[in-house]
Amino acid sequence: MLVGALTQMDKKPVAAQDDAVEVLRGLSILLLVLFHSVGASEAGVAPLRWLAAAIDPFIMPAFAFMAGYVFALRPVTLDGLPRVIRSKVMRILLPLFSAVTITLILRAAVSRPLSPSGYLHAYFFSFEYFWFLQAIFVVFVLVACLDAAGLLSTLGRWSATVLVAWLVCGLAPGSEFFSLWGVNYLLPIFLVAHGASRFRGAVLEASAARAFWWAALAVSLLLYSLARLDVAPVLDAARTGPVAMVLGTAASALFLTLRIQGLGWLKPFVVLGALSYCIYLYHGIGLSFAVKDWEVAGLPMGGYGLFLAKVAAALLFPILFYLLIDRSTLLRKLLLGKG
């Protein structure tokens, strides 16, 4: 869950939620782990490099889409706005601070510690994959304010707001401070998902809407492929570029139109989805342990062996960590933002 768990893990049981959302949560966190397991040494293996390039444009848009989709289920009022912001502080910023602190302590124990300015940078500027949590917190606050102001209350107002957001975010300068560059990346996707949830019939299920999303997926996939293959170097192949944003948004939208009849073999993805916030926060520690143990064992760096070891560690460490702290209300609150 990246993002789904940010908003819903502590609200109602997984089984009571939409199956497509739950499966997408688990699939997204698995793709994230696979992507982060392809390090510099593994990138020398062509199939792993291709895997990373193929899944890159889908991961963060899926997280942002799920966050917006779920957040729209509870309209924000002016009276409820302070409560919503406080809940996001506790759910996102508190575990973010805890996860960054634990990561920095462990890094200092096994390698050179950062300078004092380096530690400050880690908390207030983009720091590895934690940038997403900084940016998505700002996005939650902005969208909560827009919703409370009534700018997302009707299909027409939502459409106008989305159009303005895509234009403004495409032109606005980015900043490393609290990953504000990531806000430009995530906010338009989040808003599209917000409307897809609140106006699902018009935005997702209508035949014209489905045709639009399929066309957007096909065109953006073609353009992204041409850009990655350097066939059309004028196109932007960056993950935060407009082509990749449209590609990830269209894929997420279409995934949520699936009618999943019974979970069956998809059940493991639901389990991963329920644990995905913990996996997102702490999978980097598992990756570091895997690399360190691999080096100590004197095994050759790179290749499929290390890749699989990193995937296993990045999934198992957070899951075991979750089981360890789940019995403590205080630890759940501090480390997961969950009461």
SEGUVEX-163575 format. One record per residue (C-alpha): y, z, x; residue number from 1; residue in one letter. Coordinates in steps of 0.1 Angstrom, whole numbers. Layout:
BEGIN
    py    pz    px lotor kolpa
     Y     Z     X   NUM     a
...
//
This chain:
BEGIN
    py    pz    px lotor kolpa
     0     0     0     1     m
    26    -6    20     2     l
    49    -8    -4     3     v
    30     1   -35     4     g
    21    34   -20     5     a
    57    41   -13     6     l
    64    43   -49     7     t
    31    49   -68     8     q
     4    67   -48     9     m
    15   101   -61    10     d
    22    90   -97    11     k
   -10    80  -114    12     k
   -46    72  -104    13     p
   -54    39   -88    14     v
   -78    29  -116    15     a
   -50    32  -142    16     a
   -28     6  -125    17     q
   -29   -32  -125    18     d
   -60   -44  -106    19     d
   -42   -74   -91    20     a
   -15   -51   -77    21     v
   -41   -27   -63    22     e
   -61   -55   -46    23     v
   -29   -70   -31    24     l
   -20   -36   -17    25     r
   -53   -34     1    26     g
   -53   -70    12    27     l
   -18   -67    26    28     s
   -24   -36    47    29     i
   -56   -52    61    30     l
   -36   -83    71    31     l
   -10   -61    87    32     l
   -37   -44   108    33     v
   -52   -77   118    34     l
   -18   -91   128    35     f
    -9   -60   149    36     h
   -43   -61   165    37     s
   -36   -94   181    38     v
   -17   -82   211    39     g
    -4  -100   242    40     a
   -39  -102   257    41     s
   -56  -113   225    42     e
   -30  -140   219    43     a
   -46  -159   247    44     g
   -76  -165   225    45     v
   -67  -195   204    46     a
   -84  -185   171    47     p
   -68  -151   171    48     l
   -34  -166   179    49     r
   -39  -190   150    50     w
   -49  -161   127    51     l
   -18  -142   135    52     a
     4  -172   129    53     a
   -13  -180    96    54     a
   -10  -145    81    55     i
    25  -136    95    56     d
    46  -151    67    57     p
    27  -134    39    58     f
    25   -98    50    59     i
    60   -83    47    60     m
    69  -104    16    61     p
    38   -91    -1    62     a
    49   -55     7    63     f
    84   -61    -5    64     a
    71   -79   -36    65     f
    48   -50   -46    66     m
    76   -25   -41    67     a
   100   -44   -63    68     g
    73   -51   -89    69     y
    63   -14   -93    70     v
    99    -1   -90    71     f
   109   -21  -121    72     a
    84    -3  -143    73     l
   108    26  -146    74     r
   144    15  -153    75     p
   171    35  -135    76     v
   200    50  -154    77     t
   233    63  -141    78     l
   222    99  -149    79     d
   188    94  -131    80     g
   202    76  -101    81     l
   206   107   -79    82     p
   171   118   -87    83     r
   157    84   -77    84     v
   176    84   -44    85     i
   164   119   -36    86     r
   128   109   -44    87     s
   131    80   -19    88     k
   145   103     7    89     v
   114   125     4    90     m
    89    97     0    91     r
   102    74    27    92     i
   126    90    52    93     l
   108   123    56    94     l
    74   108    65    95     p
    92    81    86    96     l
   108   108   107    97     f
    74   126   110    98     s
    55    94   120    99     a
    81    83   145   100     v
    81   118   161   101     t
    43   120   163   102     i
    42    85   178   103     t
    69    93   204   104     l
    51   125   214   105     i
    18   108   219   106     l
    34    79   238   107     r
    51   104   261   108     a
    18   121   268   109     a
     0    90   279   110     v
    28    70   295   111     s
    64    73   306   112     r
    86    92   282   113     p
   117    75   268   114     l
   152    83   278   115     s
   172   105   255   116     p
   190    74   242   117     s
   157    58   237   118     g
   145    86   214   119     y
   178    83   194   120     l
   173    46   191   121     h
   138    51   177   122     a
   151    72   148   123     y
   182    52   138   124     f
   175    16   149   125     f
   147    -8   146   126     s
   116     7   162   127     f
    84   -13   162   128     e
    69   -17   127   129     y
    89    13   114   130     f
   118   -10   108   131     w
   103   -19    74   132     f
   106    17    61   133     l
   142    19    72   134     q
   151   -14    55   135     a
   131    -8    24   136     i
   148    26    18   137     f
   181     8    18   138     v
   167   -18    -5   139     v
   155     8   -30   140     f
   189    25   -30   141     v
   207    -8   -35   142     l
   185   -20   -63   143     v
   186    14   -80   144     a
   224    11   -81   145     c
   222   -25   -94   146     l
   197   -14  -121   147     d
   218    17  -131   148     a
   249    -6  -134   149     a
   230   -28  -158   150     g
   229   -59  -136   151     l
   191   -62  -139   152     l
   188   -54  -176   153     s
   186   -89  -190   154     t
   170  -121  -178   155     l
   204  -138  -174   156     g
   219  -109  -154   157     r
   189  -106  -132   158     w
   189  -143  -125   159     s
   225  -142  -115   160     a
   220  -112   -93   161     t
   190  -128   -75   162     v
   210  -160   -68   163     l
   239  -140   -54   164     v
   215  -118   -33   165     a
   197  -149   -18   166     w
   231  -164    -9   167     l
   247  -133     5   168     v
   217  -121    24   169     c
   213  -156    39   170     g
   249  -155    52   171     l
   253  -118    60   172     a
   251  -108    97   173     p
   222   -86   106   174     g
   223   -53   125   175     s
   197   -33   144   176     e
   212    -1   130   177     f
   187    13   104   178     f
   172   -22   104   179     s
   199   -36    82   180     l
   188   -71    93   181     w
   156   -63    75   182     g
   176   -56    43   183     v
   188   -92    44   184     n
   151  -102    46   185     y
   136   -79    20   186     l
   162   -75    -7   187     l
   160  -111   -22   188     p
   122  -108   -23   189     i
   123   -73   -38   190     f
   147   -85   -65   191     l
   125  -115   -74   192     v
    96   -91   -78   193     a
   117   -67   -99   194     h
   123   -95  -124   195     g
    87  -107  -123   196     a
    77   -72  -135   197     s
   104   -66  -160   198     r
   104  -102  -174   199     f
    69  -111  -166   200     r
    64  -135  -194   201     g
    93  -157  -184   202     a
    91  -153  -146   203     v
    54  -153  -140   204     l
    33  -162  -170   205     e
    52  -191  -187   206     a
    38  -225  -178   207     s
    71  -237  -164   208     a
    72  -205  -142   209     a
    37  -211  -129   210     r
    45  -247  -121   211     a
    76  -236  -102   212     f
    57  -210   -81   213     w
    30  -235   -73   214     w
    55  -261   -63   215     a
    74  -235   -42   216     a
    42  -225   -25   217     l
    31  -261   -17   218     a
    65  -272    -4   219     v
    72  -241    17   220     s
    36  -242    31   221     l
    41  -278    42   222     l
    75  -271    57   223     l
    63  -239    75   224     y
    32  -257    89   225     s
    54  -286   102   226     l
    77  -260   118   227     a
    49  -241   134   228     r
    34  -273   148   229     l
    68  -284   162   230     d
    65  -316   141   231     v
    99  -308   126   232     a
   117  -286   151   233     p
   148  -285   130   234     v
   130  -262   105   235     l
   131  -225   110   236     d
    96  -211   115   237     a
   107  -175   119   238     a
    91  -149    96   239     r
   126  -139    83   240     t
   137  -176    78   241     g
   141  -190    43   242     p
   109  -211    45   243     v
    87  -182    53   244     a
   105  -160    27   245     m
    98  -185     0   246     v
    62  -190    11   247     l
    55  -153    11   248     g
    73  -147   -22   249     t
    55  -176   -40   250     a
    21  -165   -27   251     a
    27  -129   -39   252     s
    39  -140   -73   253     a
     9  -162   -79   254     l
   -15  -135   -67   255     f
    -1  -112   -94   256     l
    -9  -138  -121   257     t
   -46  -135  -113   258     l
   -67  -120  -141   259     r
   -92   -99  -122   260     i
  -121   -91  -145   261     q
  -137   -60  -130   262     g
  -133   -51   -93   263     l
  -168   -56   -80   264     g
  -167   -66   -44   265     w
  -129   -61   -44   266     l
  -133   -24   -47   267     k
  -128   -18    -9   268     p
   -94   -34   -12   269     f
   -84    -9   -39   270     v
   -95    20   -16   271     v
   -74     5    12   272     l
   -45     1   -11   273     g
   -46    38   -22   274     a
   -46    48    15   275     l
   -23    20    27   276     s
     9    41    31   277     y
    -9    64    55   278     c
   -24    34    73   279     i
    10    18    76   280     y
    26    50    90   281     l
    -1    59   115   282     y
   -21    27   124   283     h
    -1    22   155   284     g
   -15    55   170   285     i
   -51    42   163   286     g
   -42     9   181   287     l
   -29    29   211   288     s
   -60    50   213   289     f
   -82    19   212   290     a
   -64     2   240   291     v
   -63    34   262   292     k
  -100    40   257   293     d
  -108     4   264   294     w
   -89     6   297   295     e
  -106    39   307   296     v
  -140    23   300   297     a
  -131    -5   324   298     g
  -137   -32   299   299     l
  -120   -65   302   300     p
   -87   -67   283   301     m
   -83   -93   256   302     g
  -109  -112   237   303     g
  -127  -105   205   304     y
  -142   -71   216   305     g
  -109   -54   220   306     l
   -95   -71   189   307     f
  -123   -56   167   308     l
  -120   -22   184   309     a
   -83   -22   176   310     k
   -89   -32   140   311     v
  -115    -4   136   312     a
   -93    22   152   313     a
   -62    12   133   314     a
   -80    17   100   315     l
  -102    46   108   316     l
   -77    69   125   317     f
   -52    69    95   318     p
   -81    74    70   319     i
   -94   104    90   320     l
   -59   117    94   321     f
   -54   115    57   322     y
   -86   134    49   323     l
   -75   160    74   324     l
   -41   167    59   325     i
   -48   160    23   326     d
   -58   196    15   327     r
   -24   209    27   328     s
     5   205     3   329     t
    30   211    32   330     l
    14   185    55   331     l
    12   160    27   332     r
    49   164    20   333     k
    59   162    57   334     l
    36   135    68   335     l
    32   113    37   336     l
    61   123    15   337     g
    36   133   -11   338     k
    35   166   -30   339     g
//
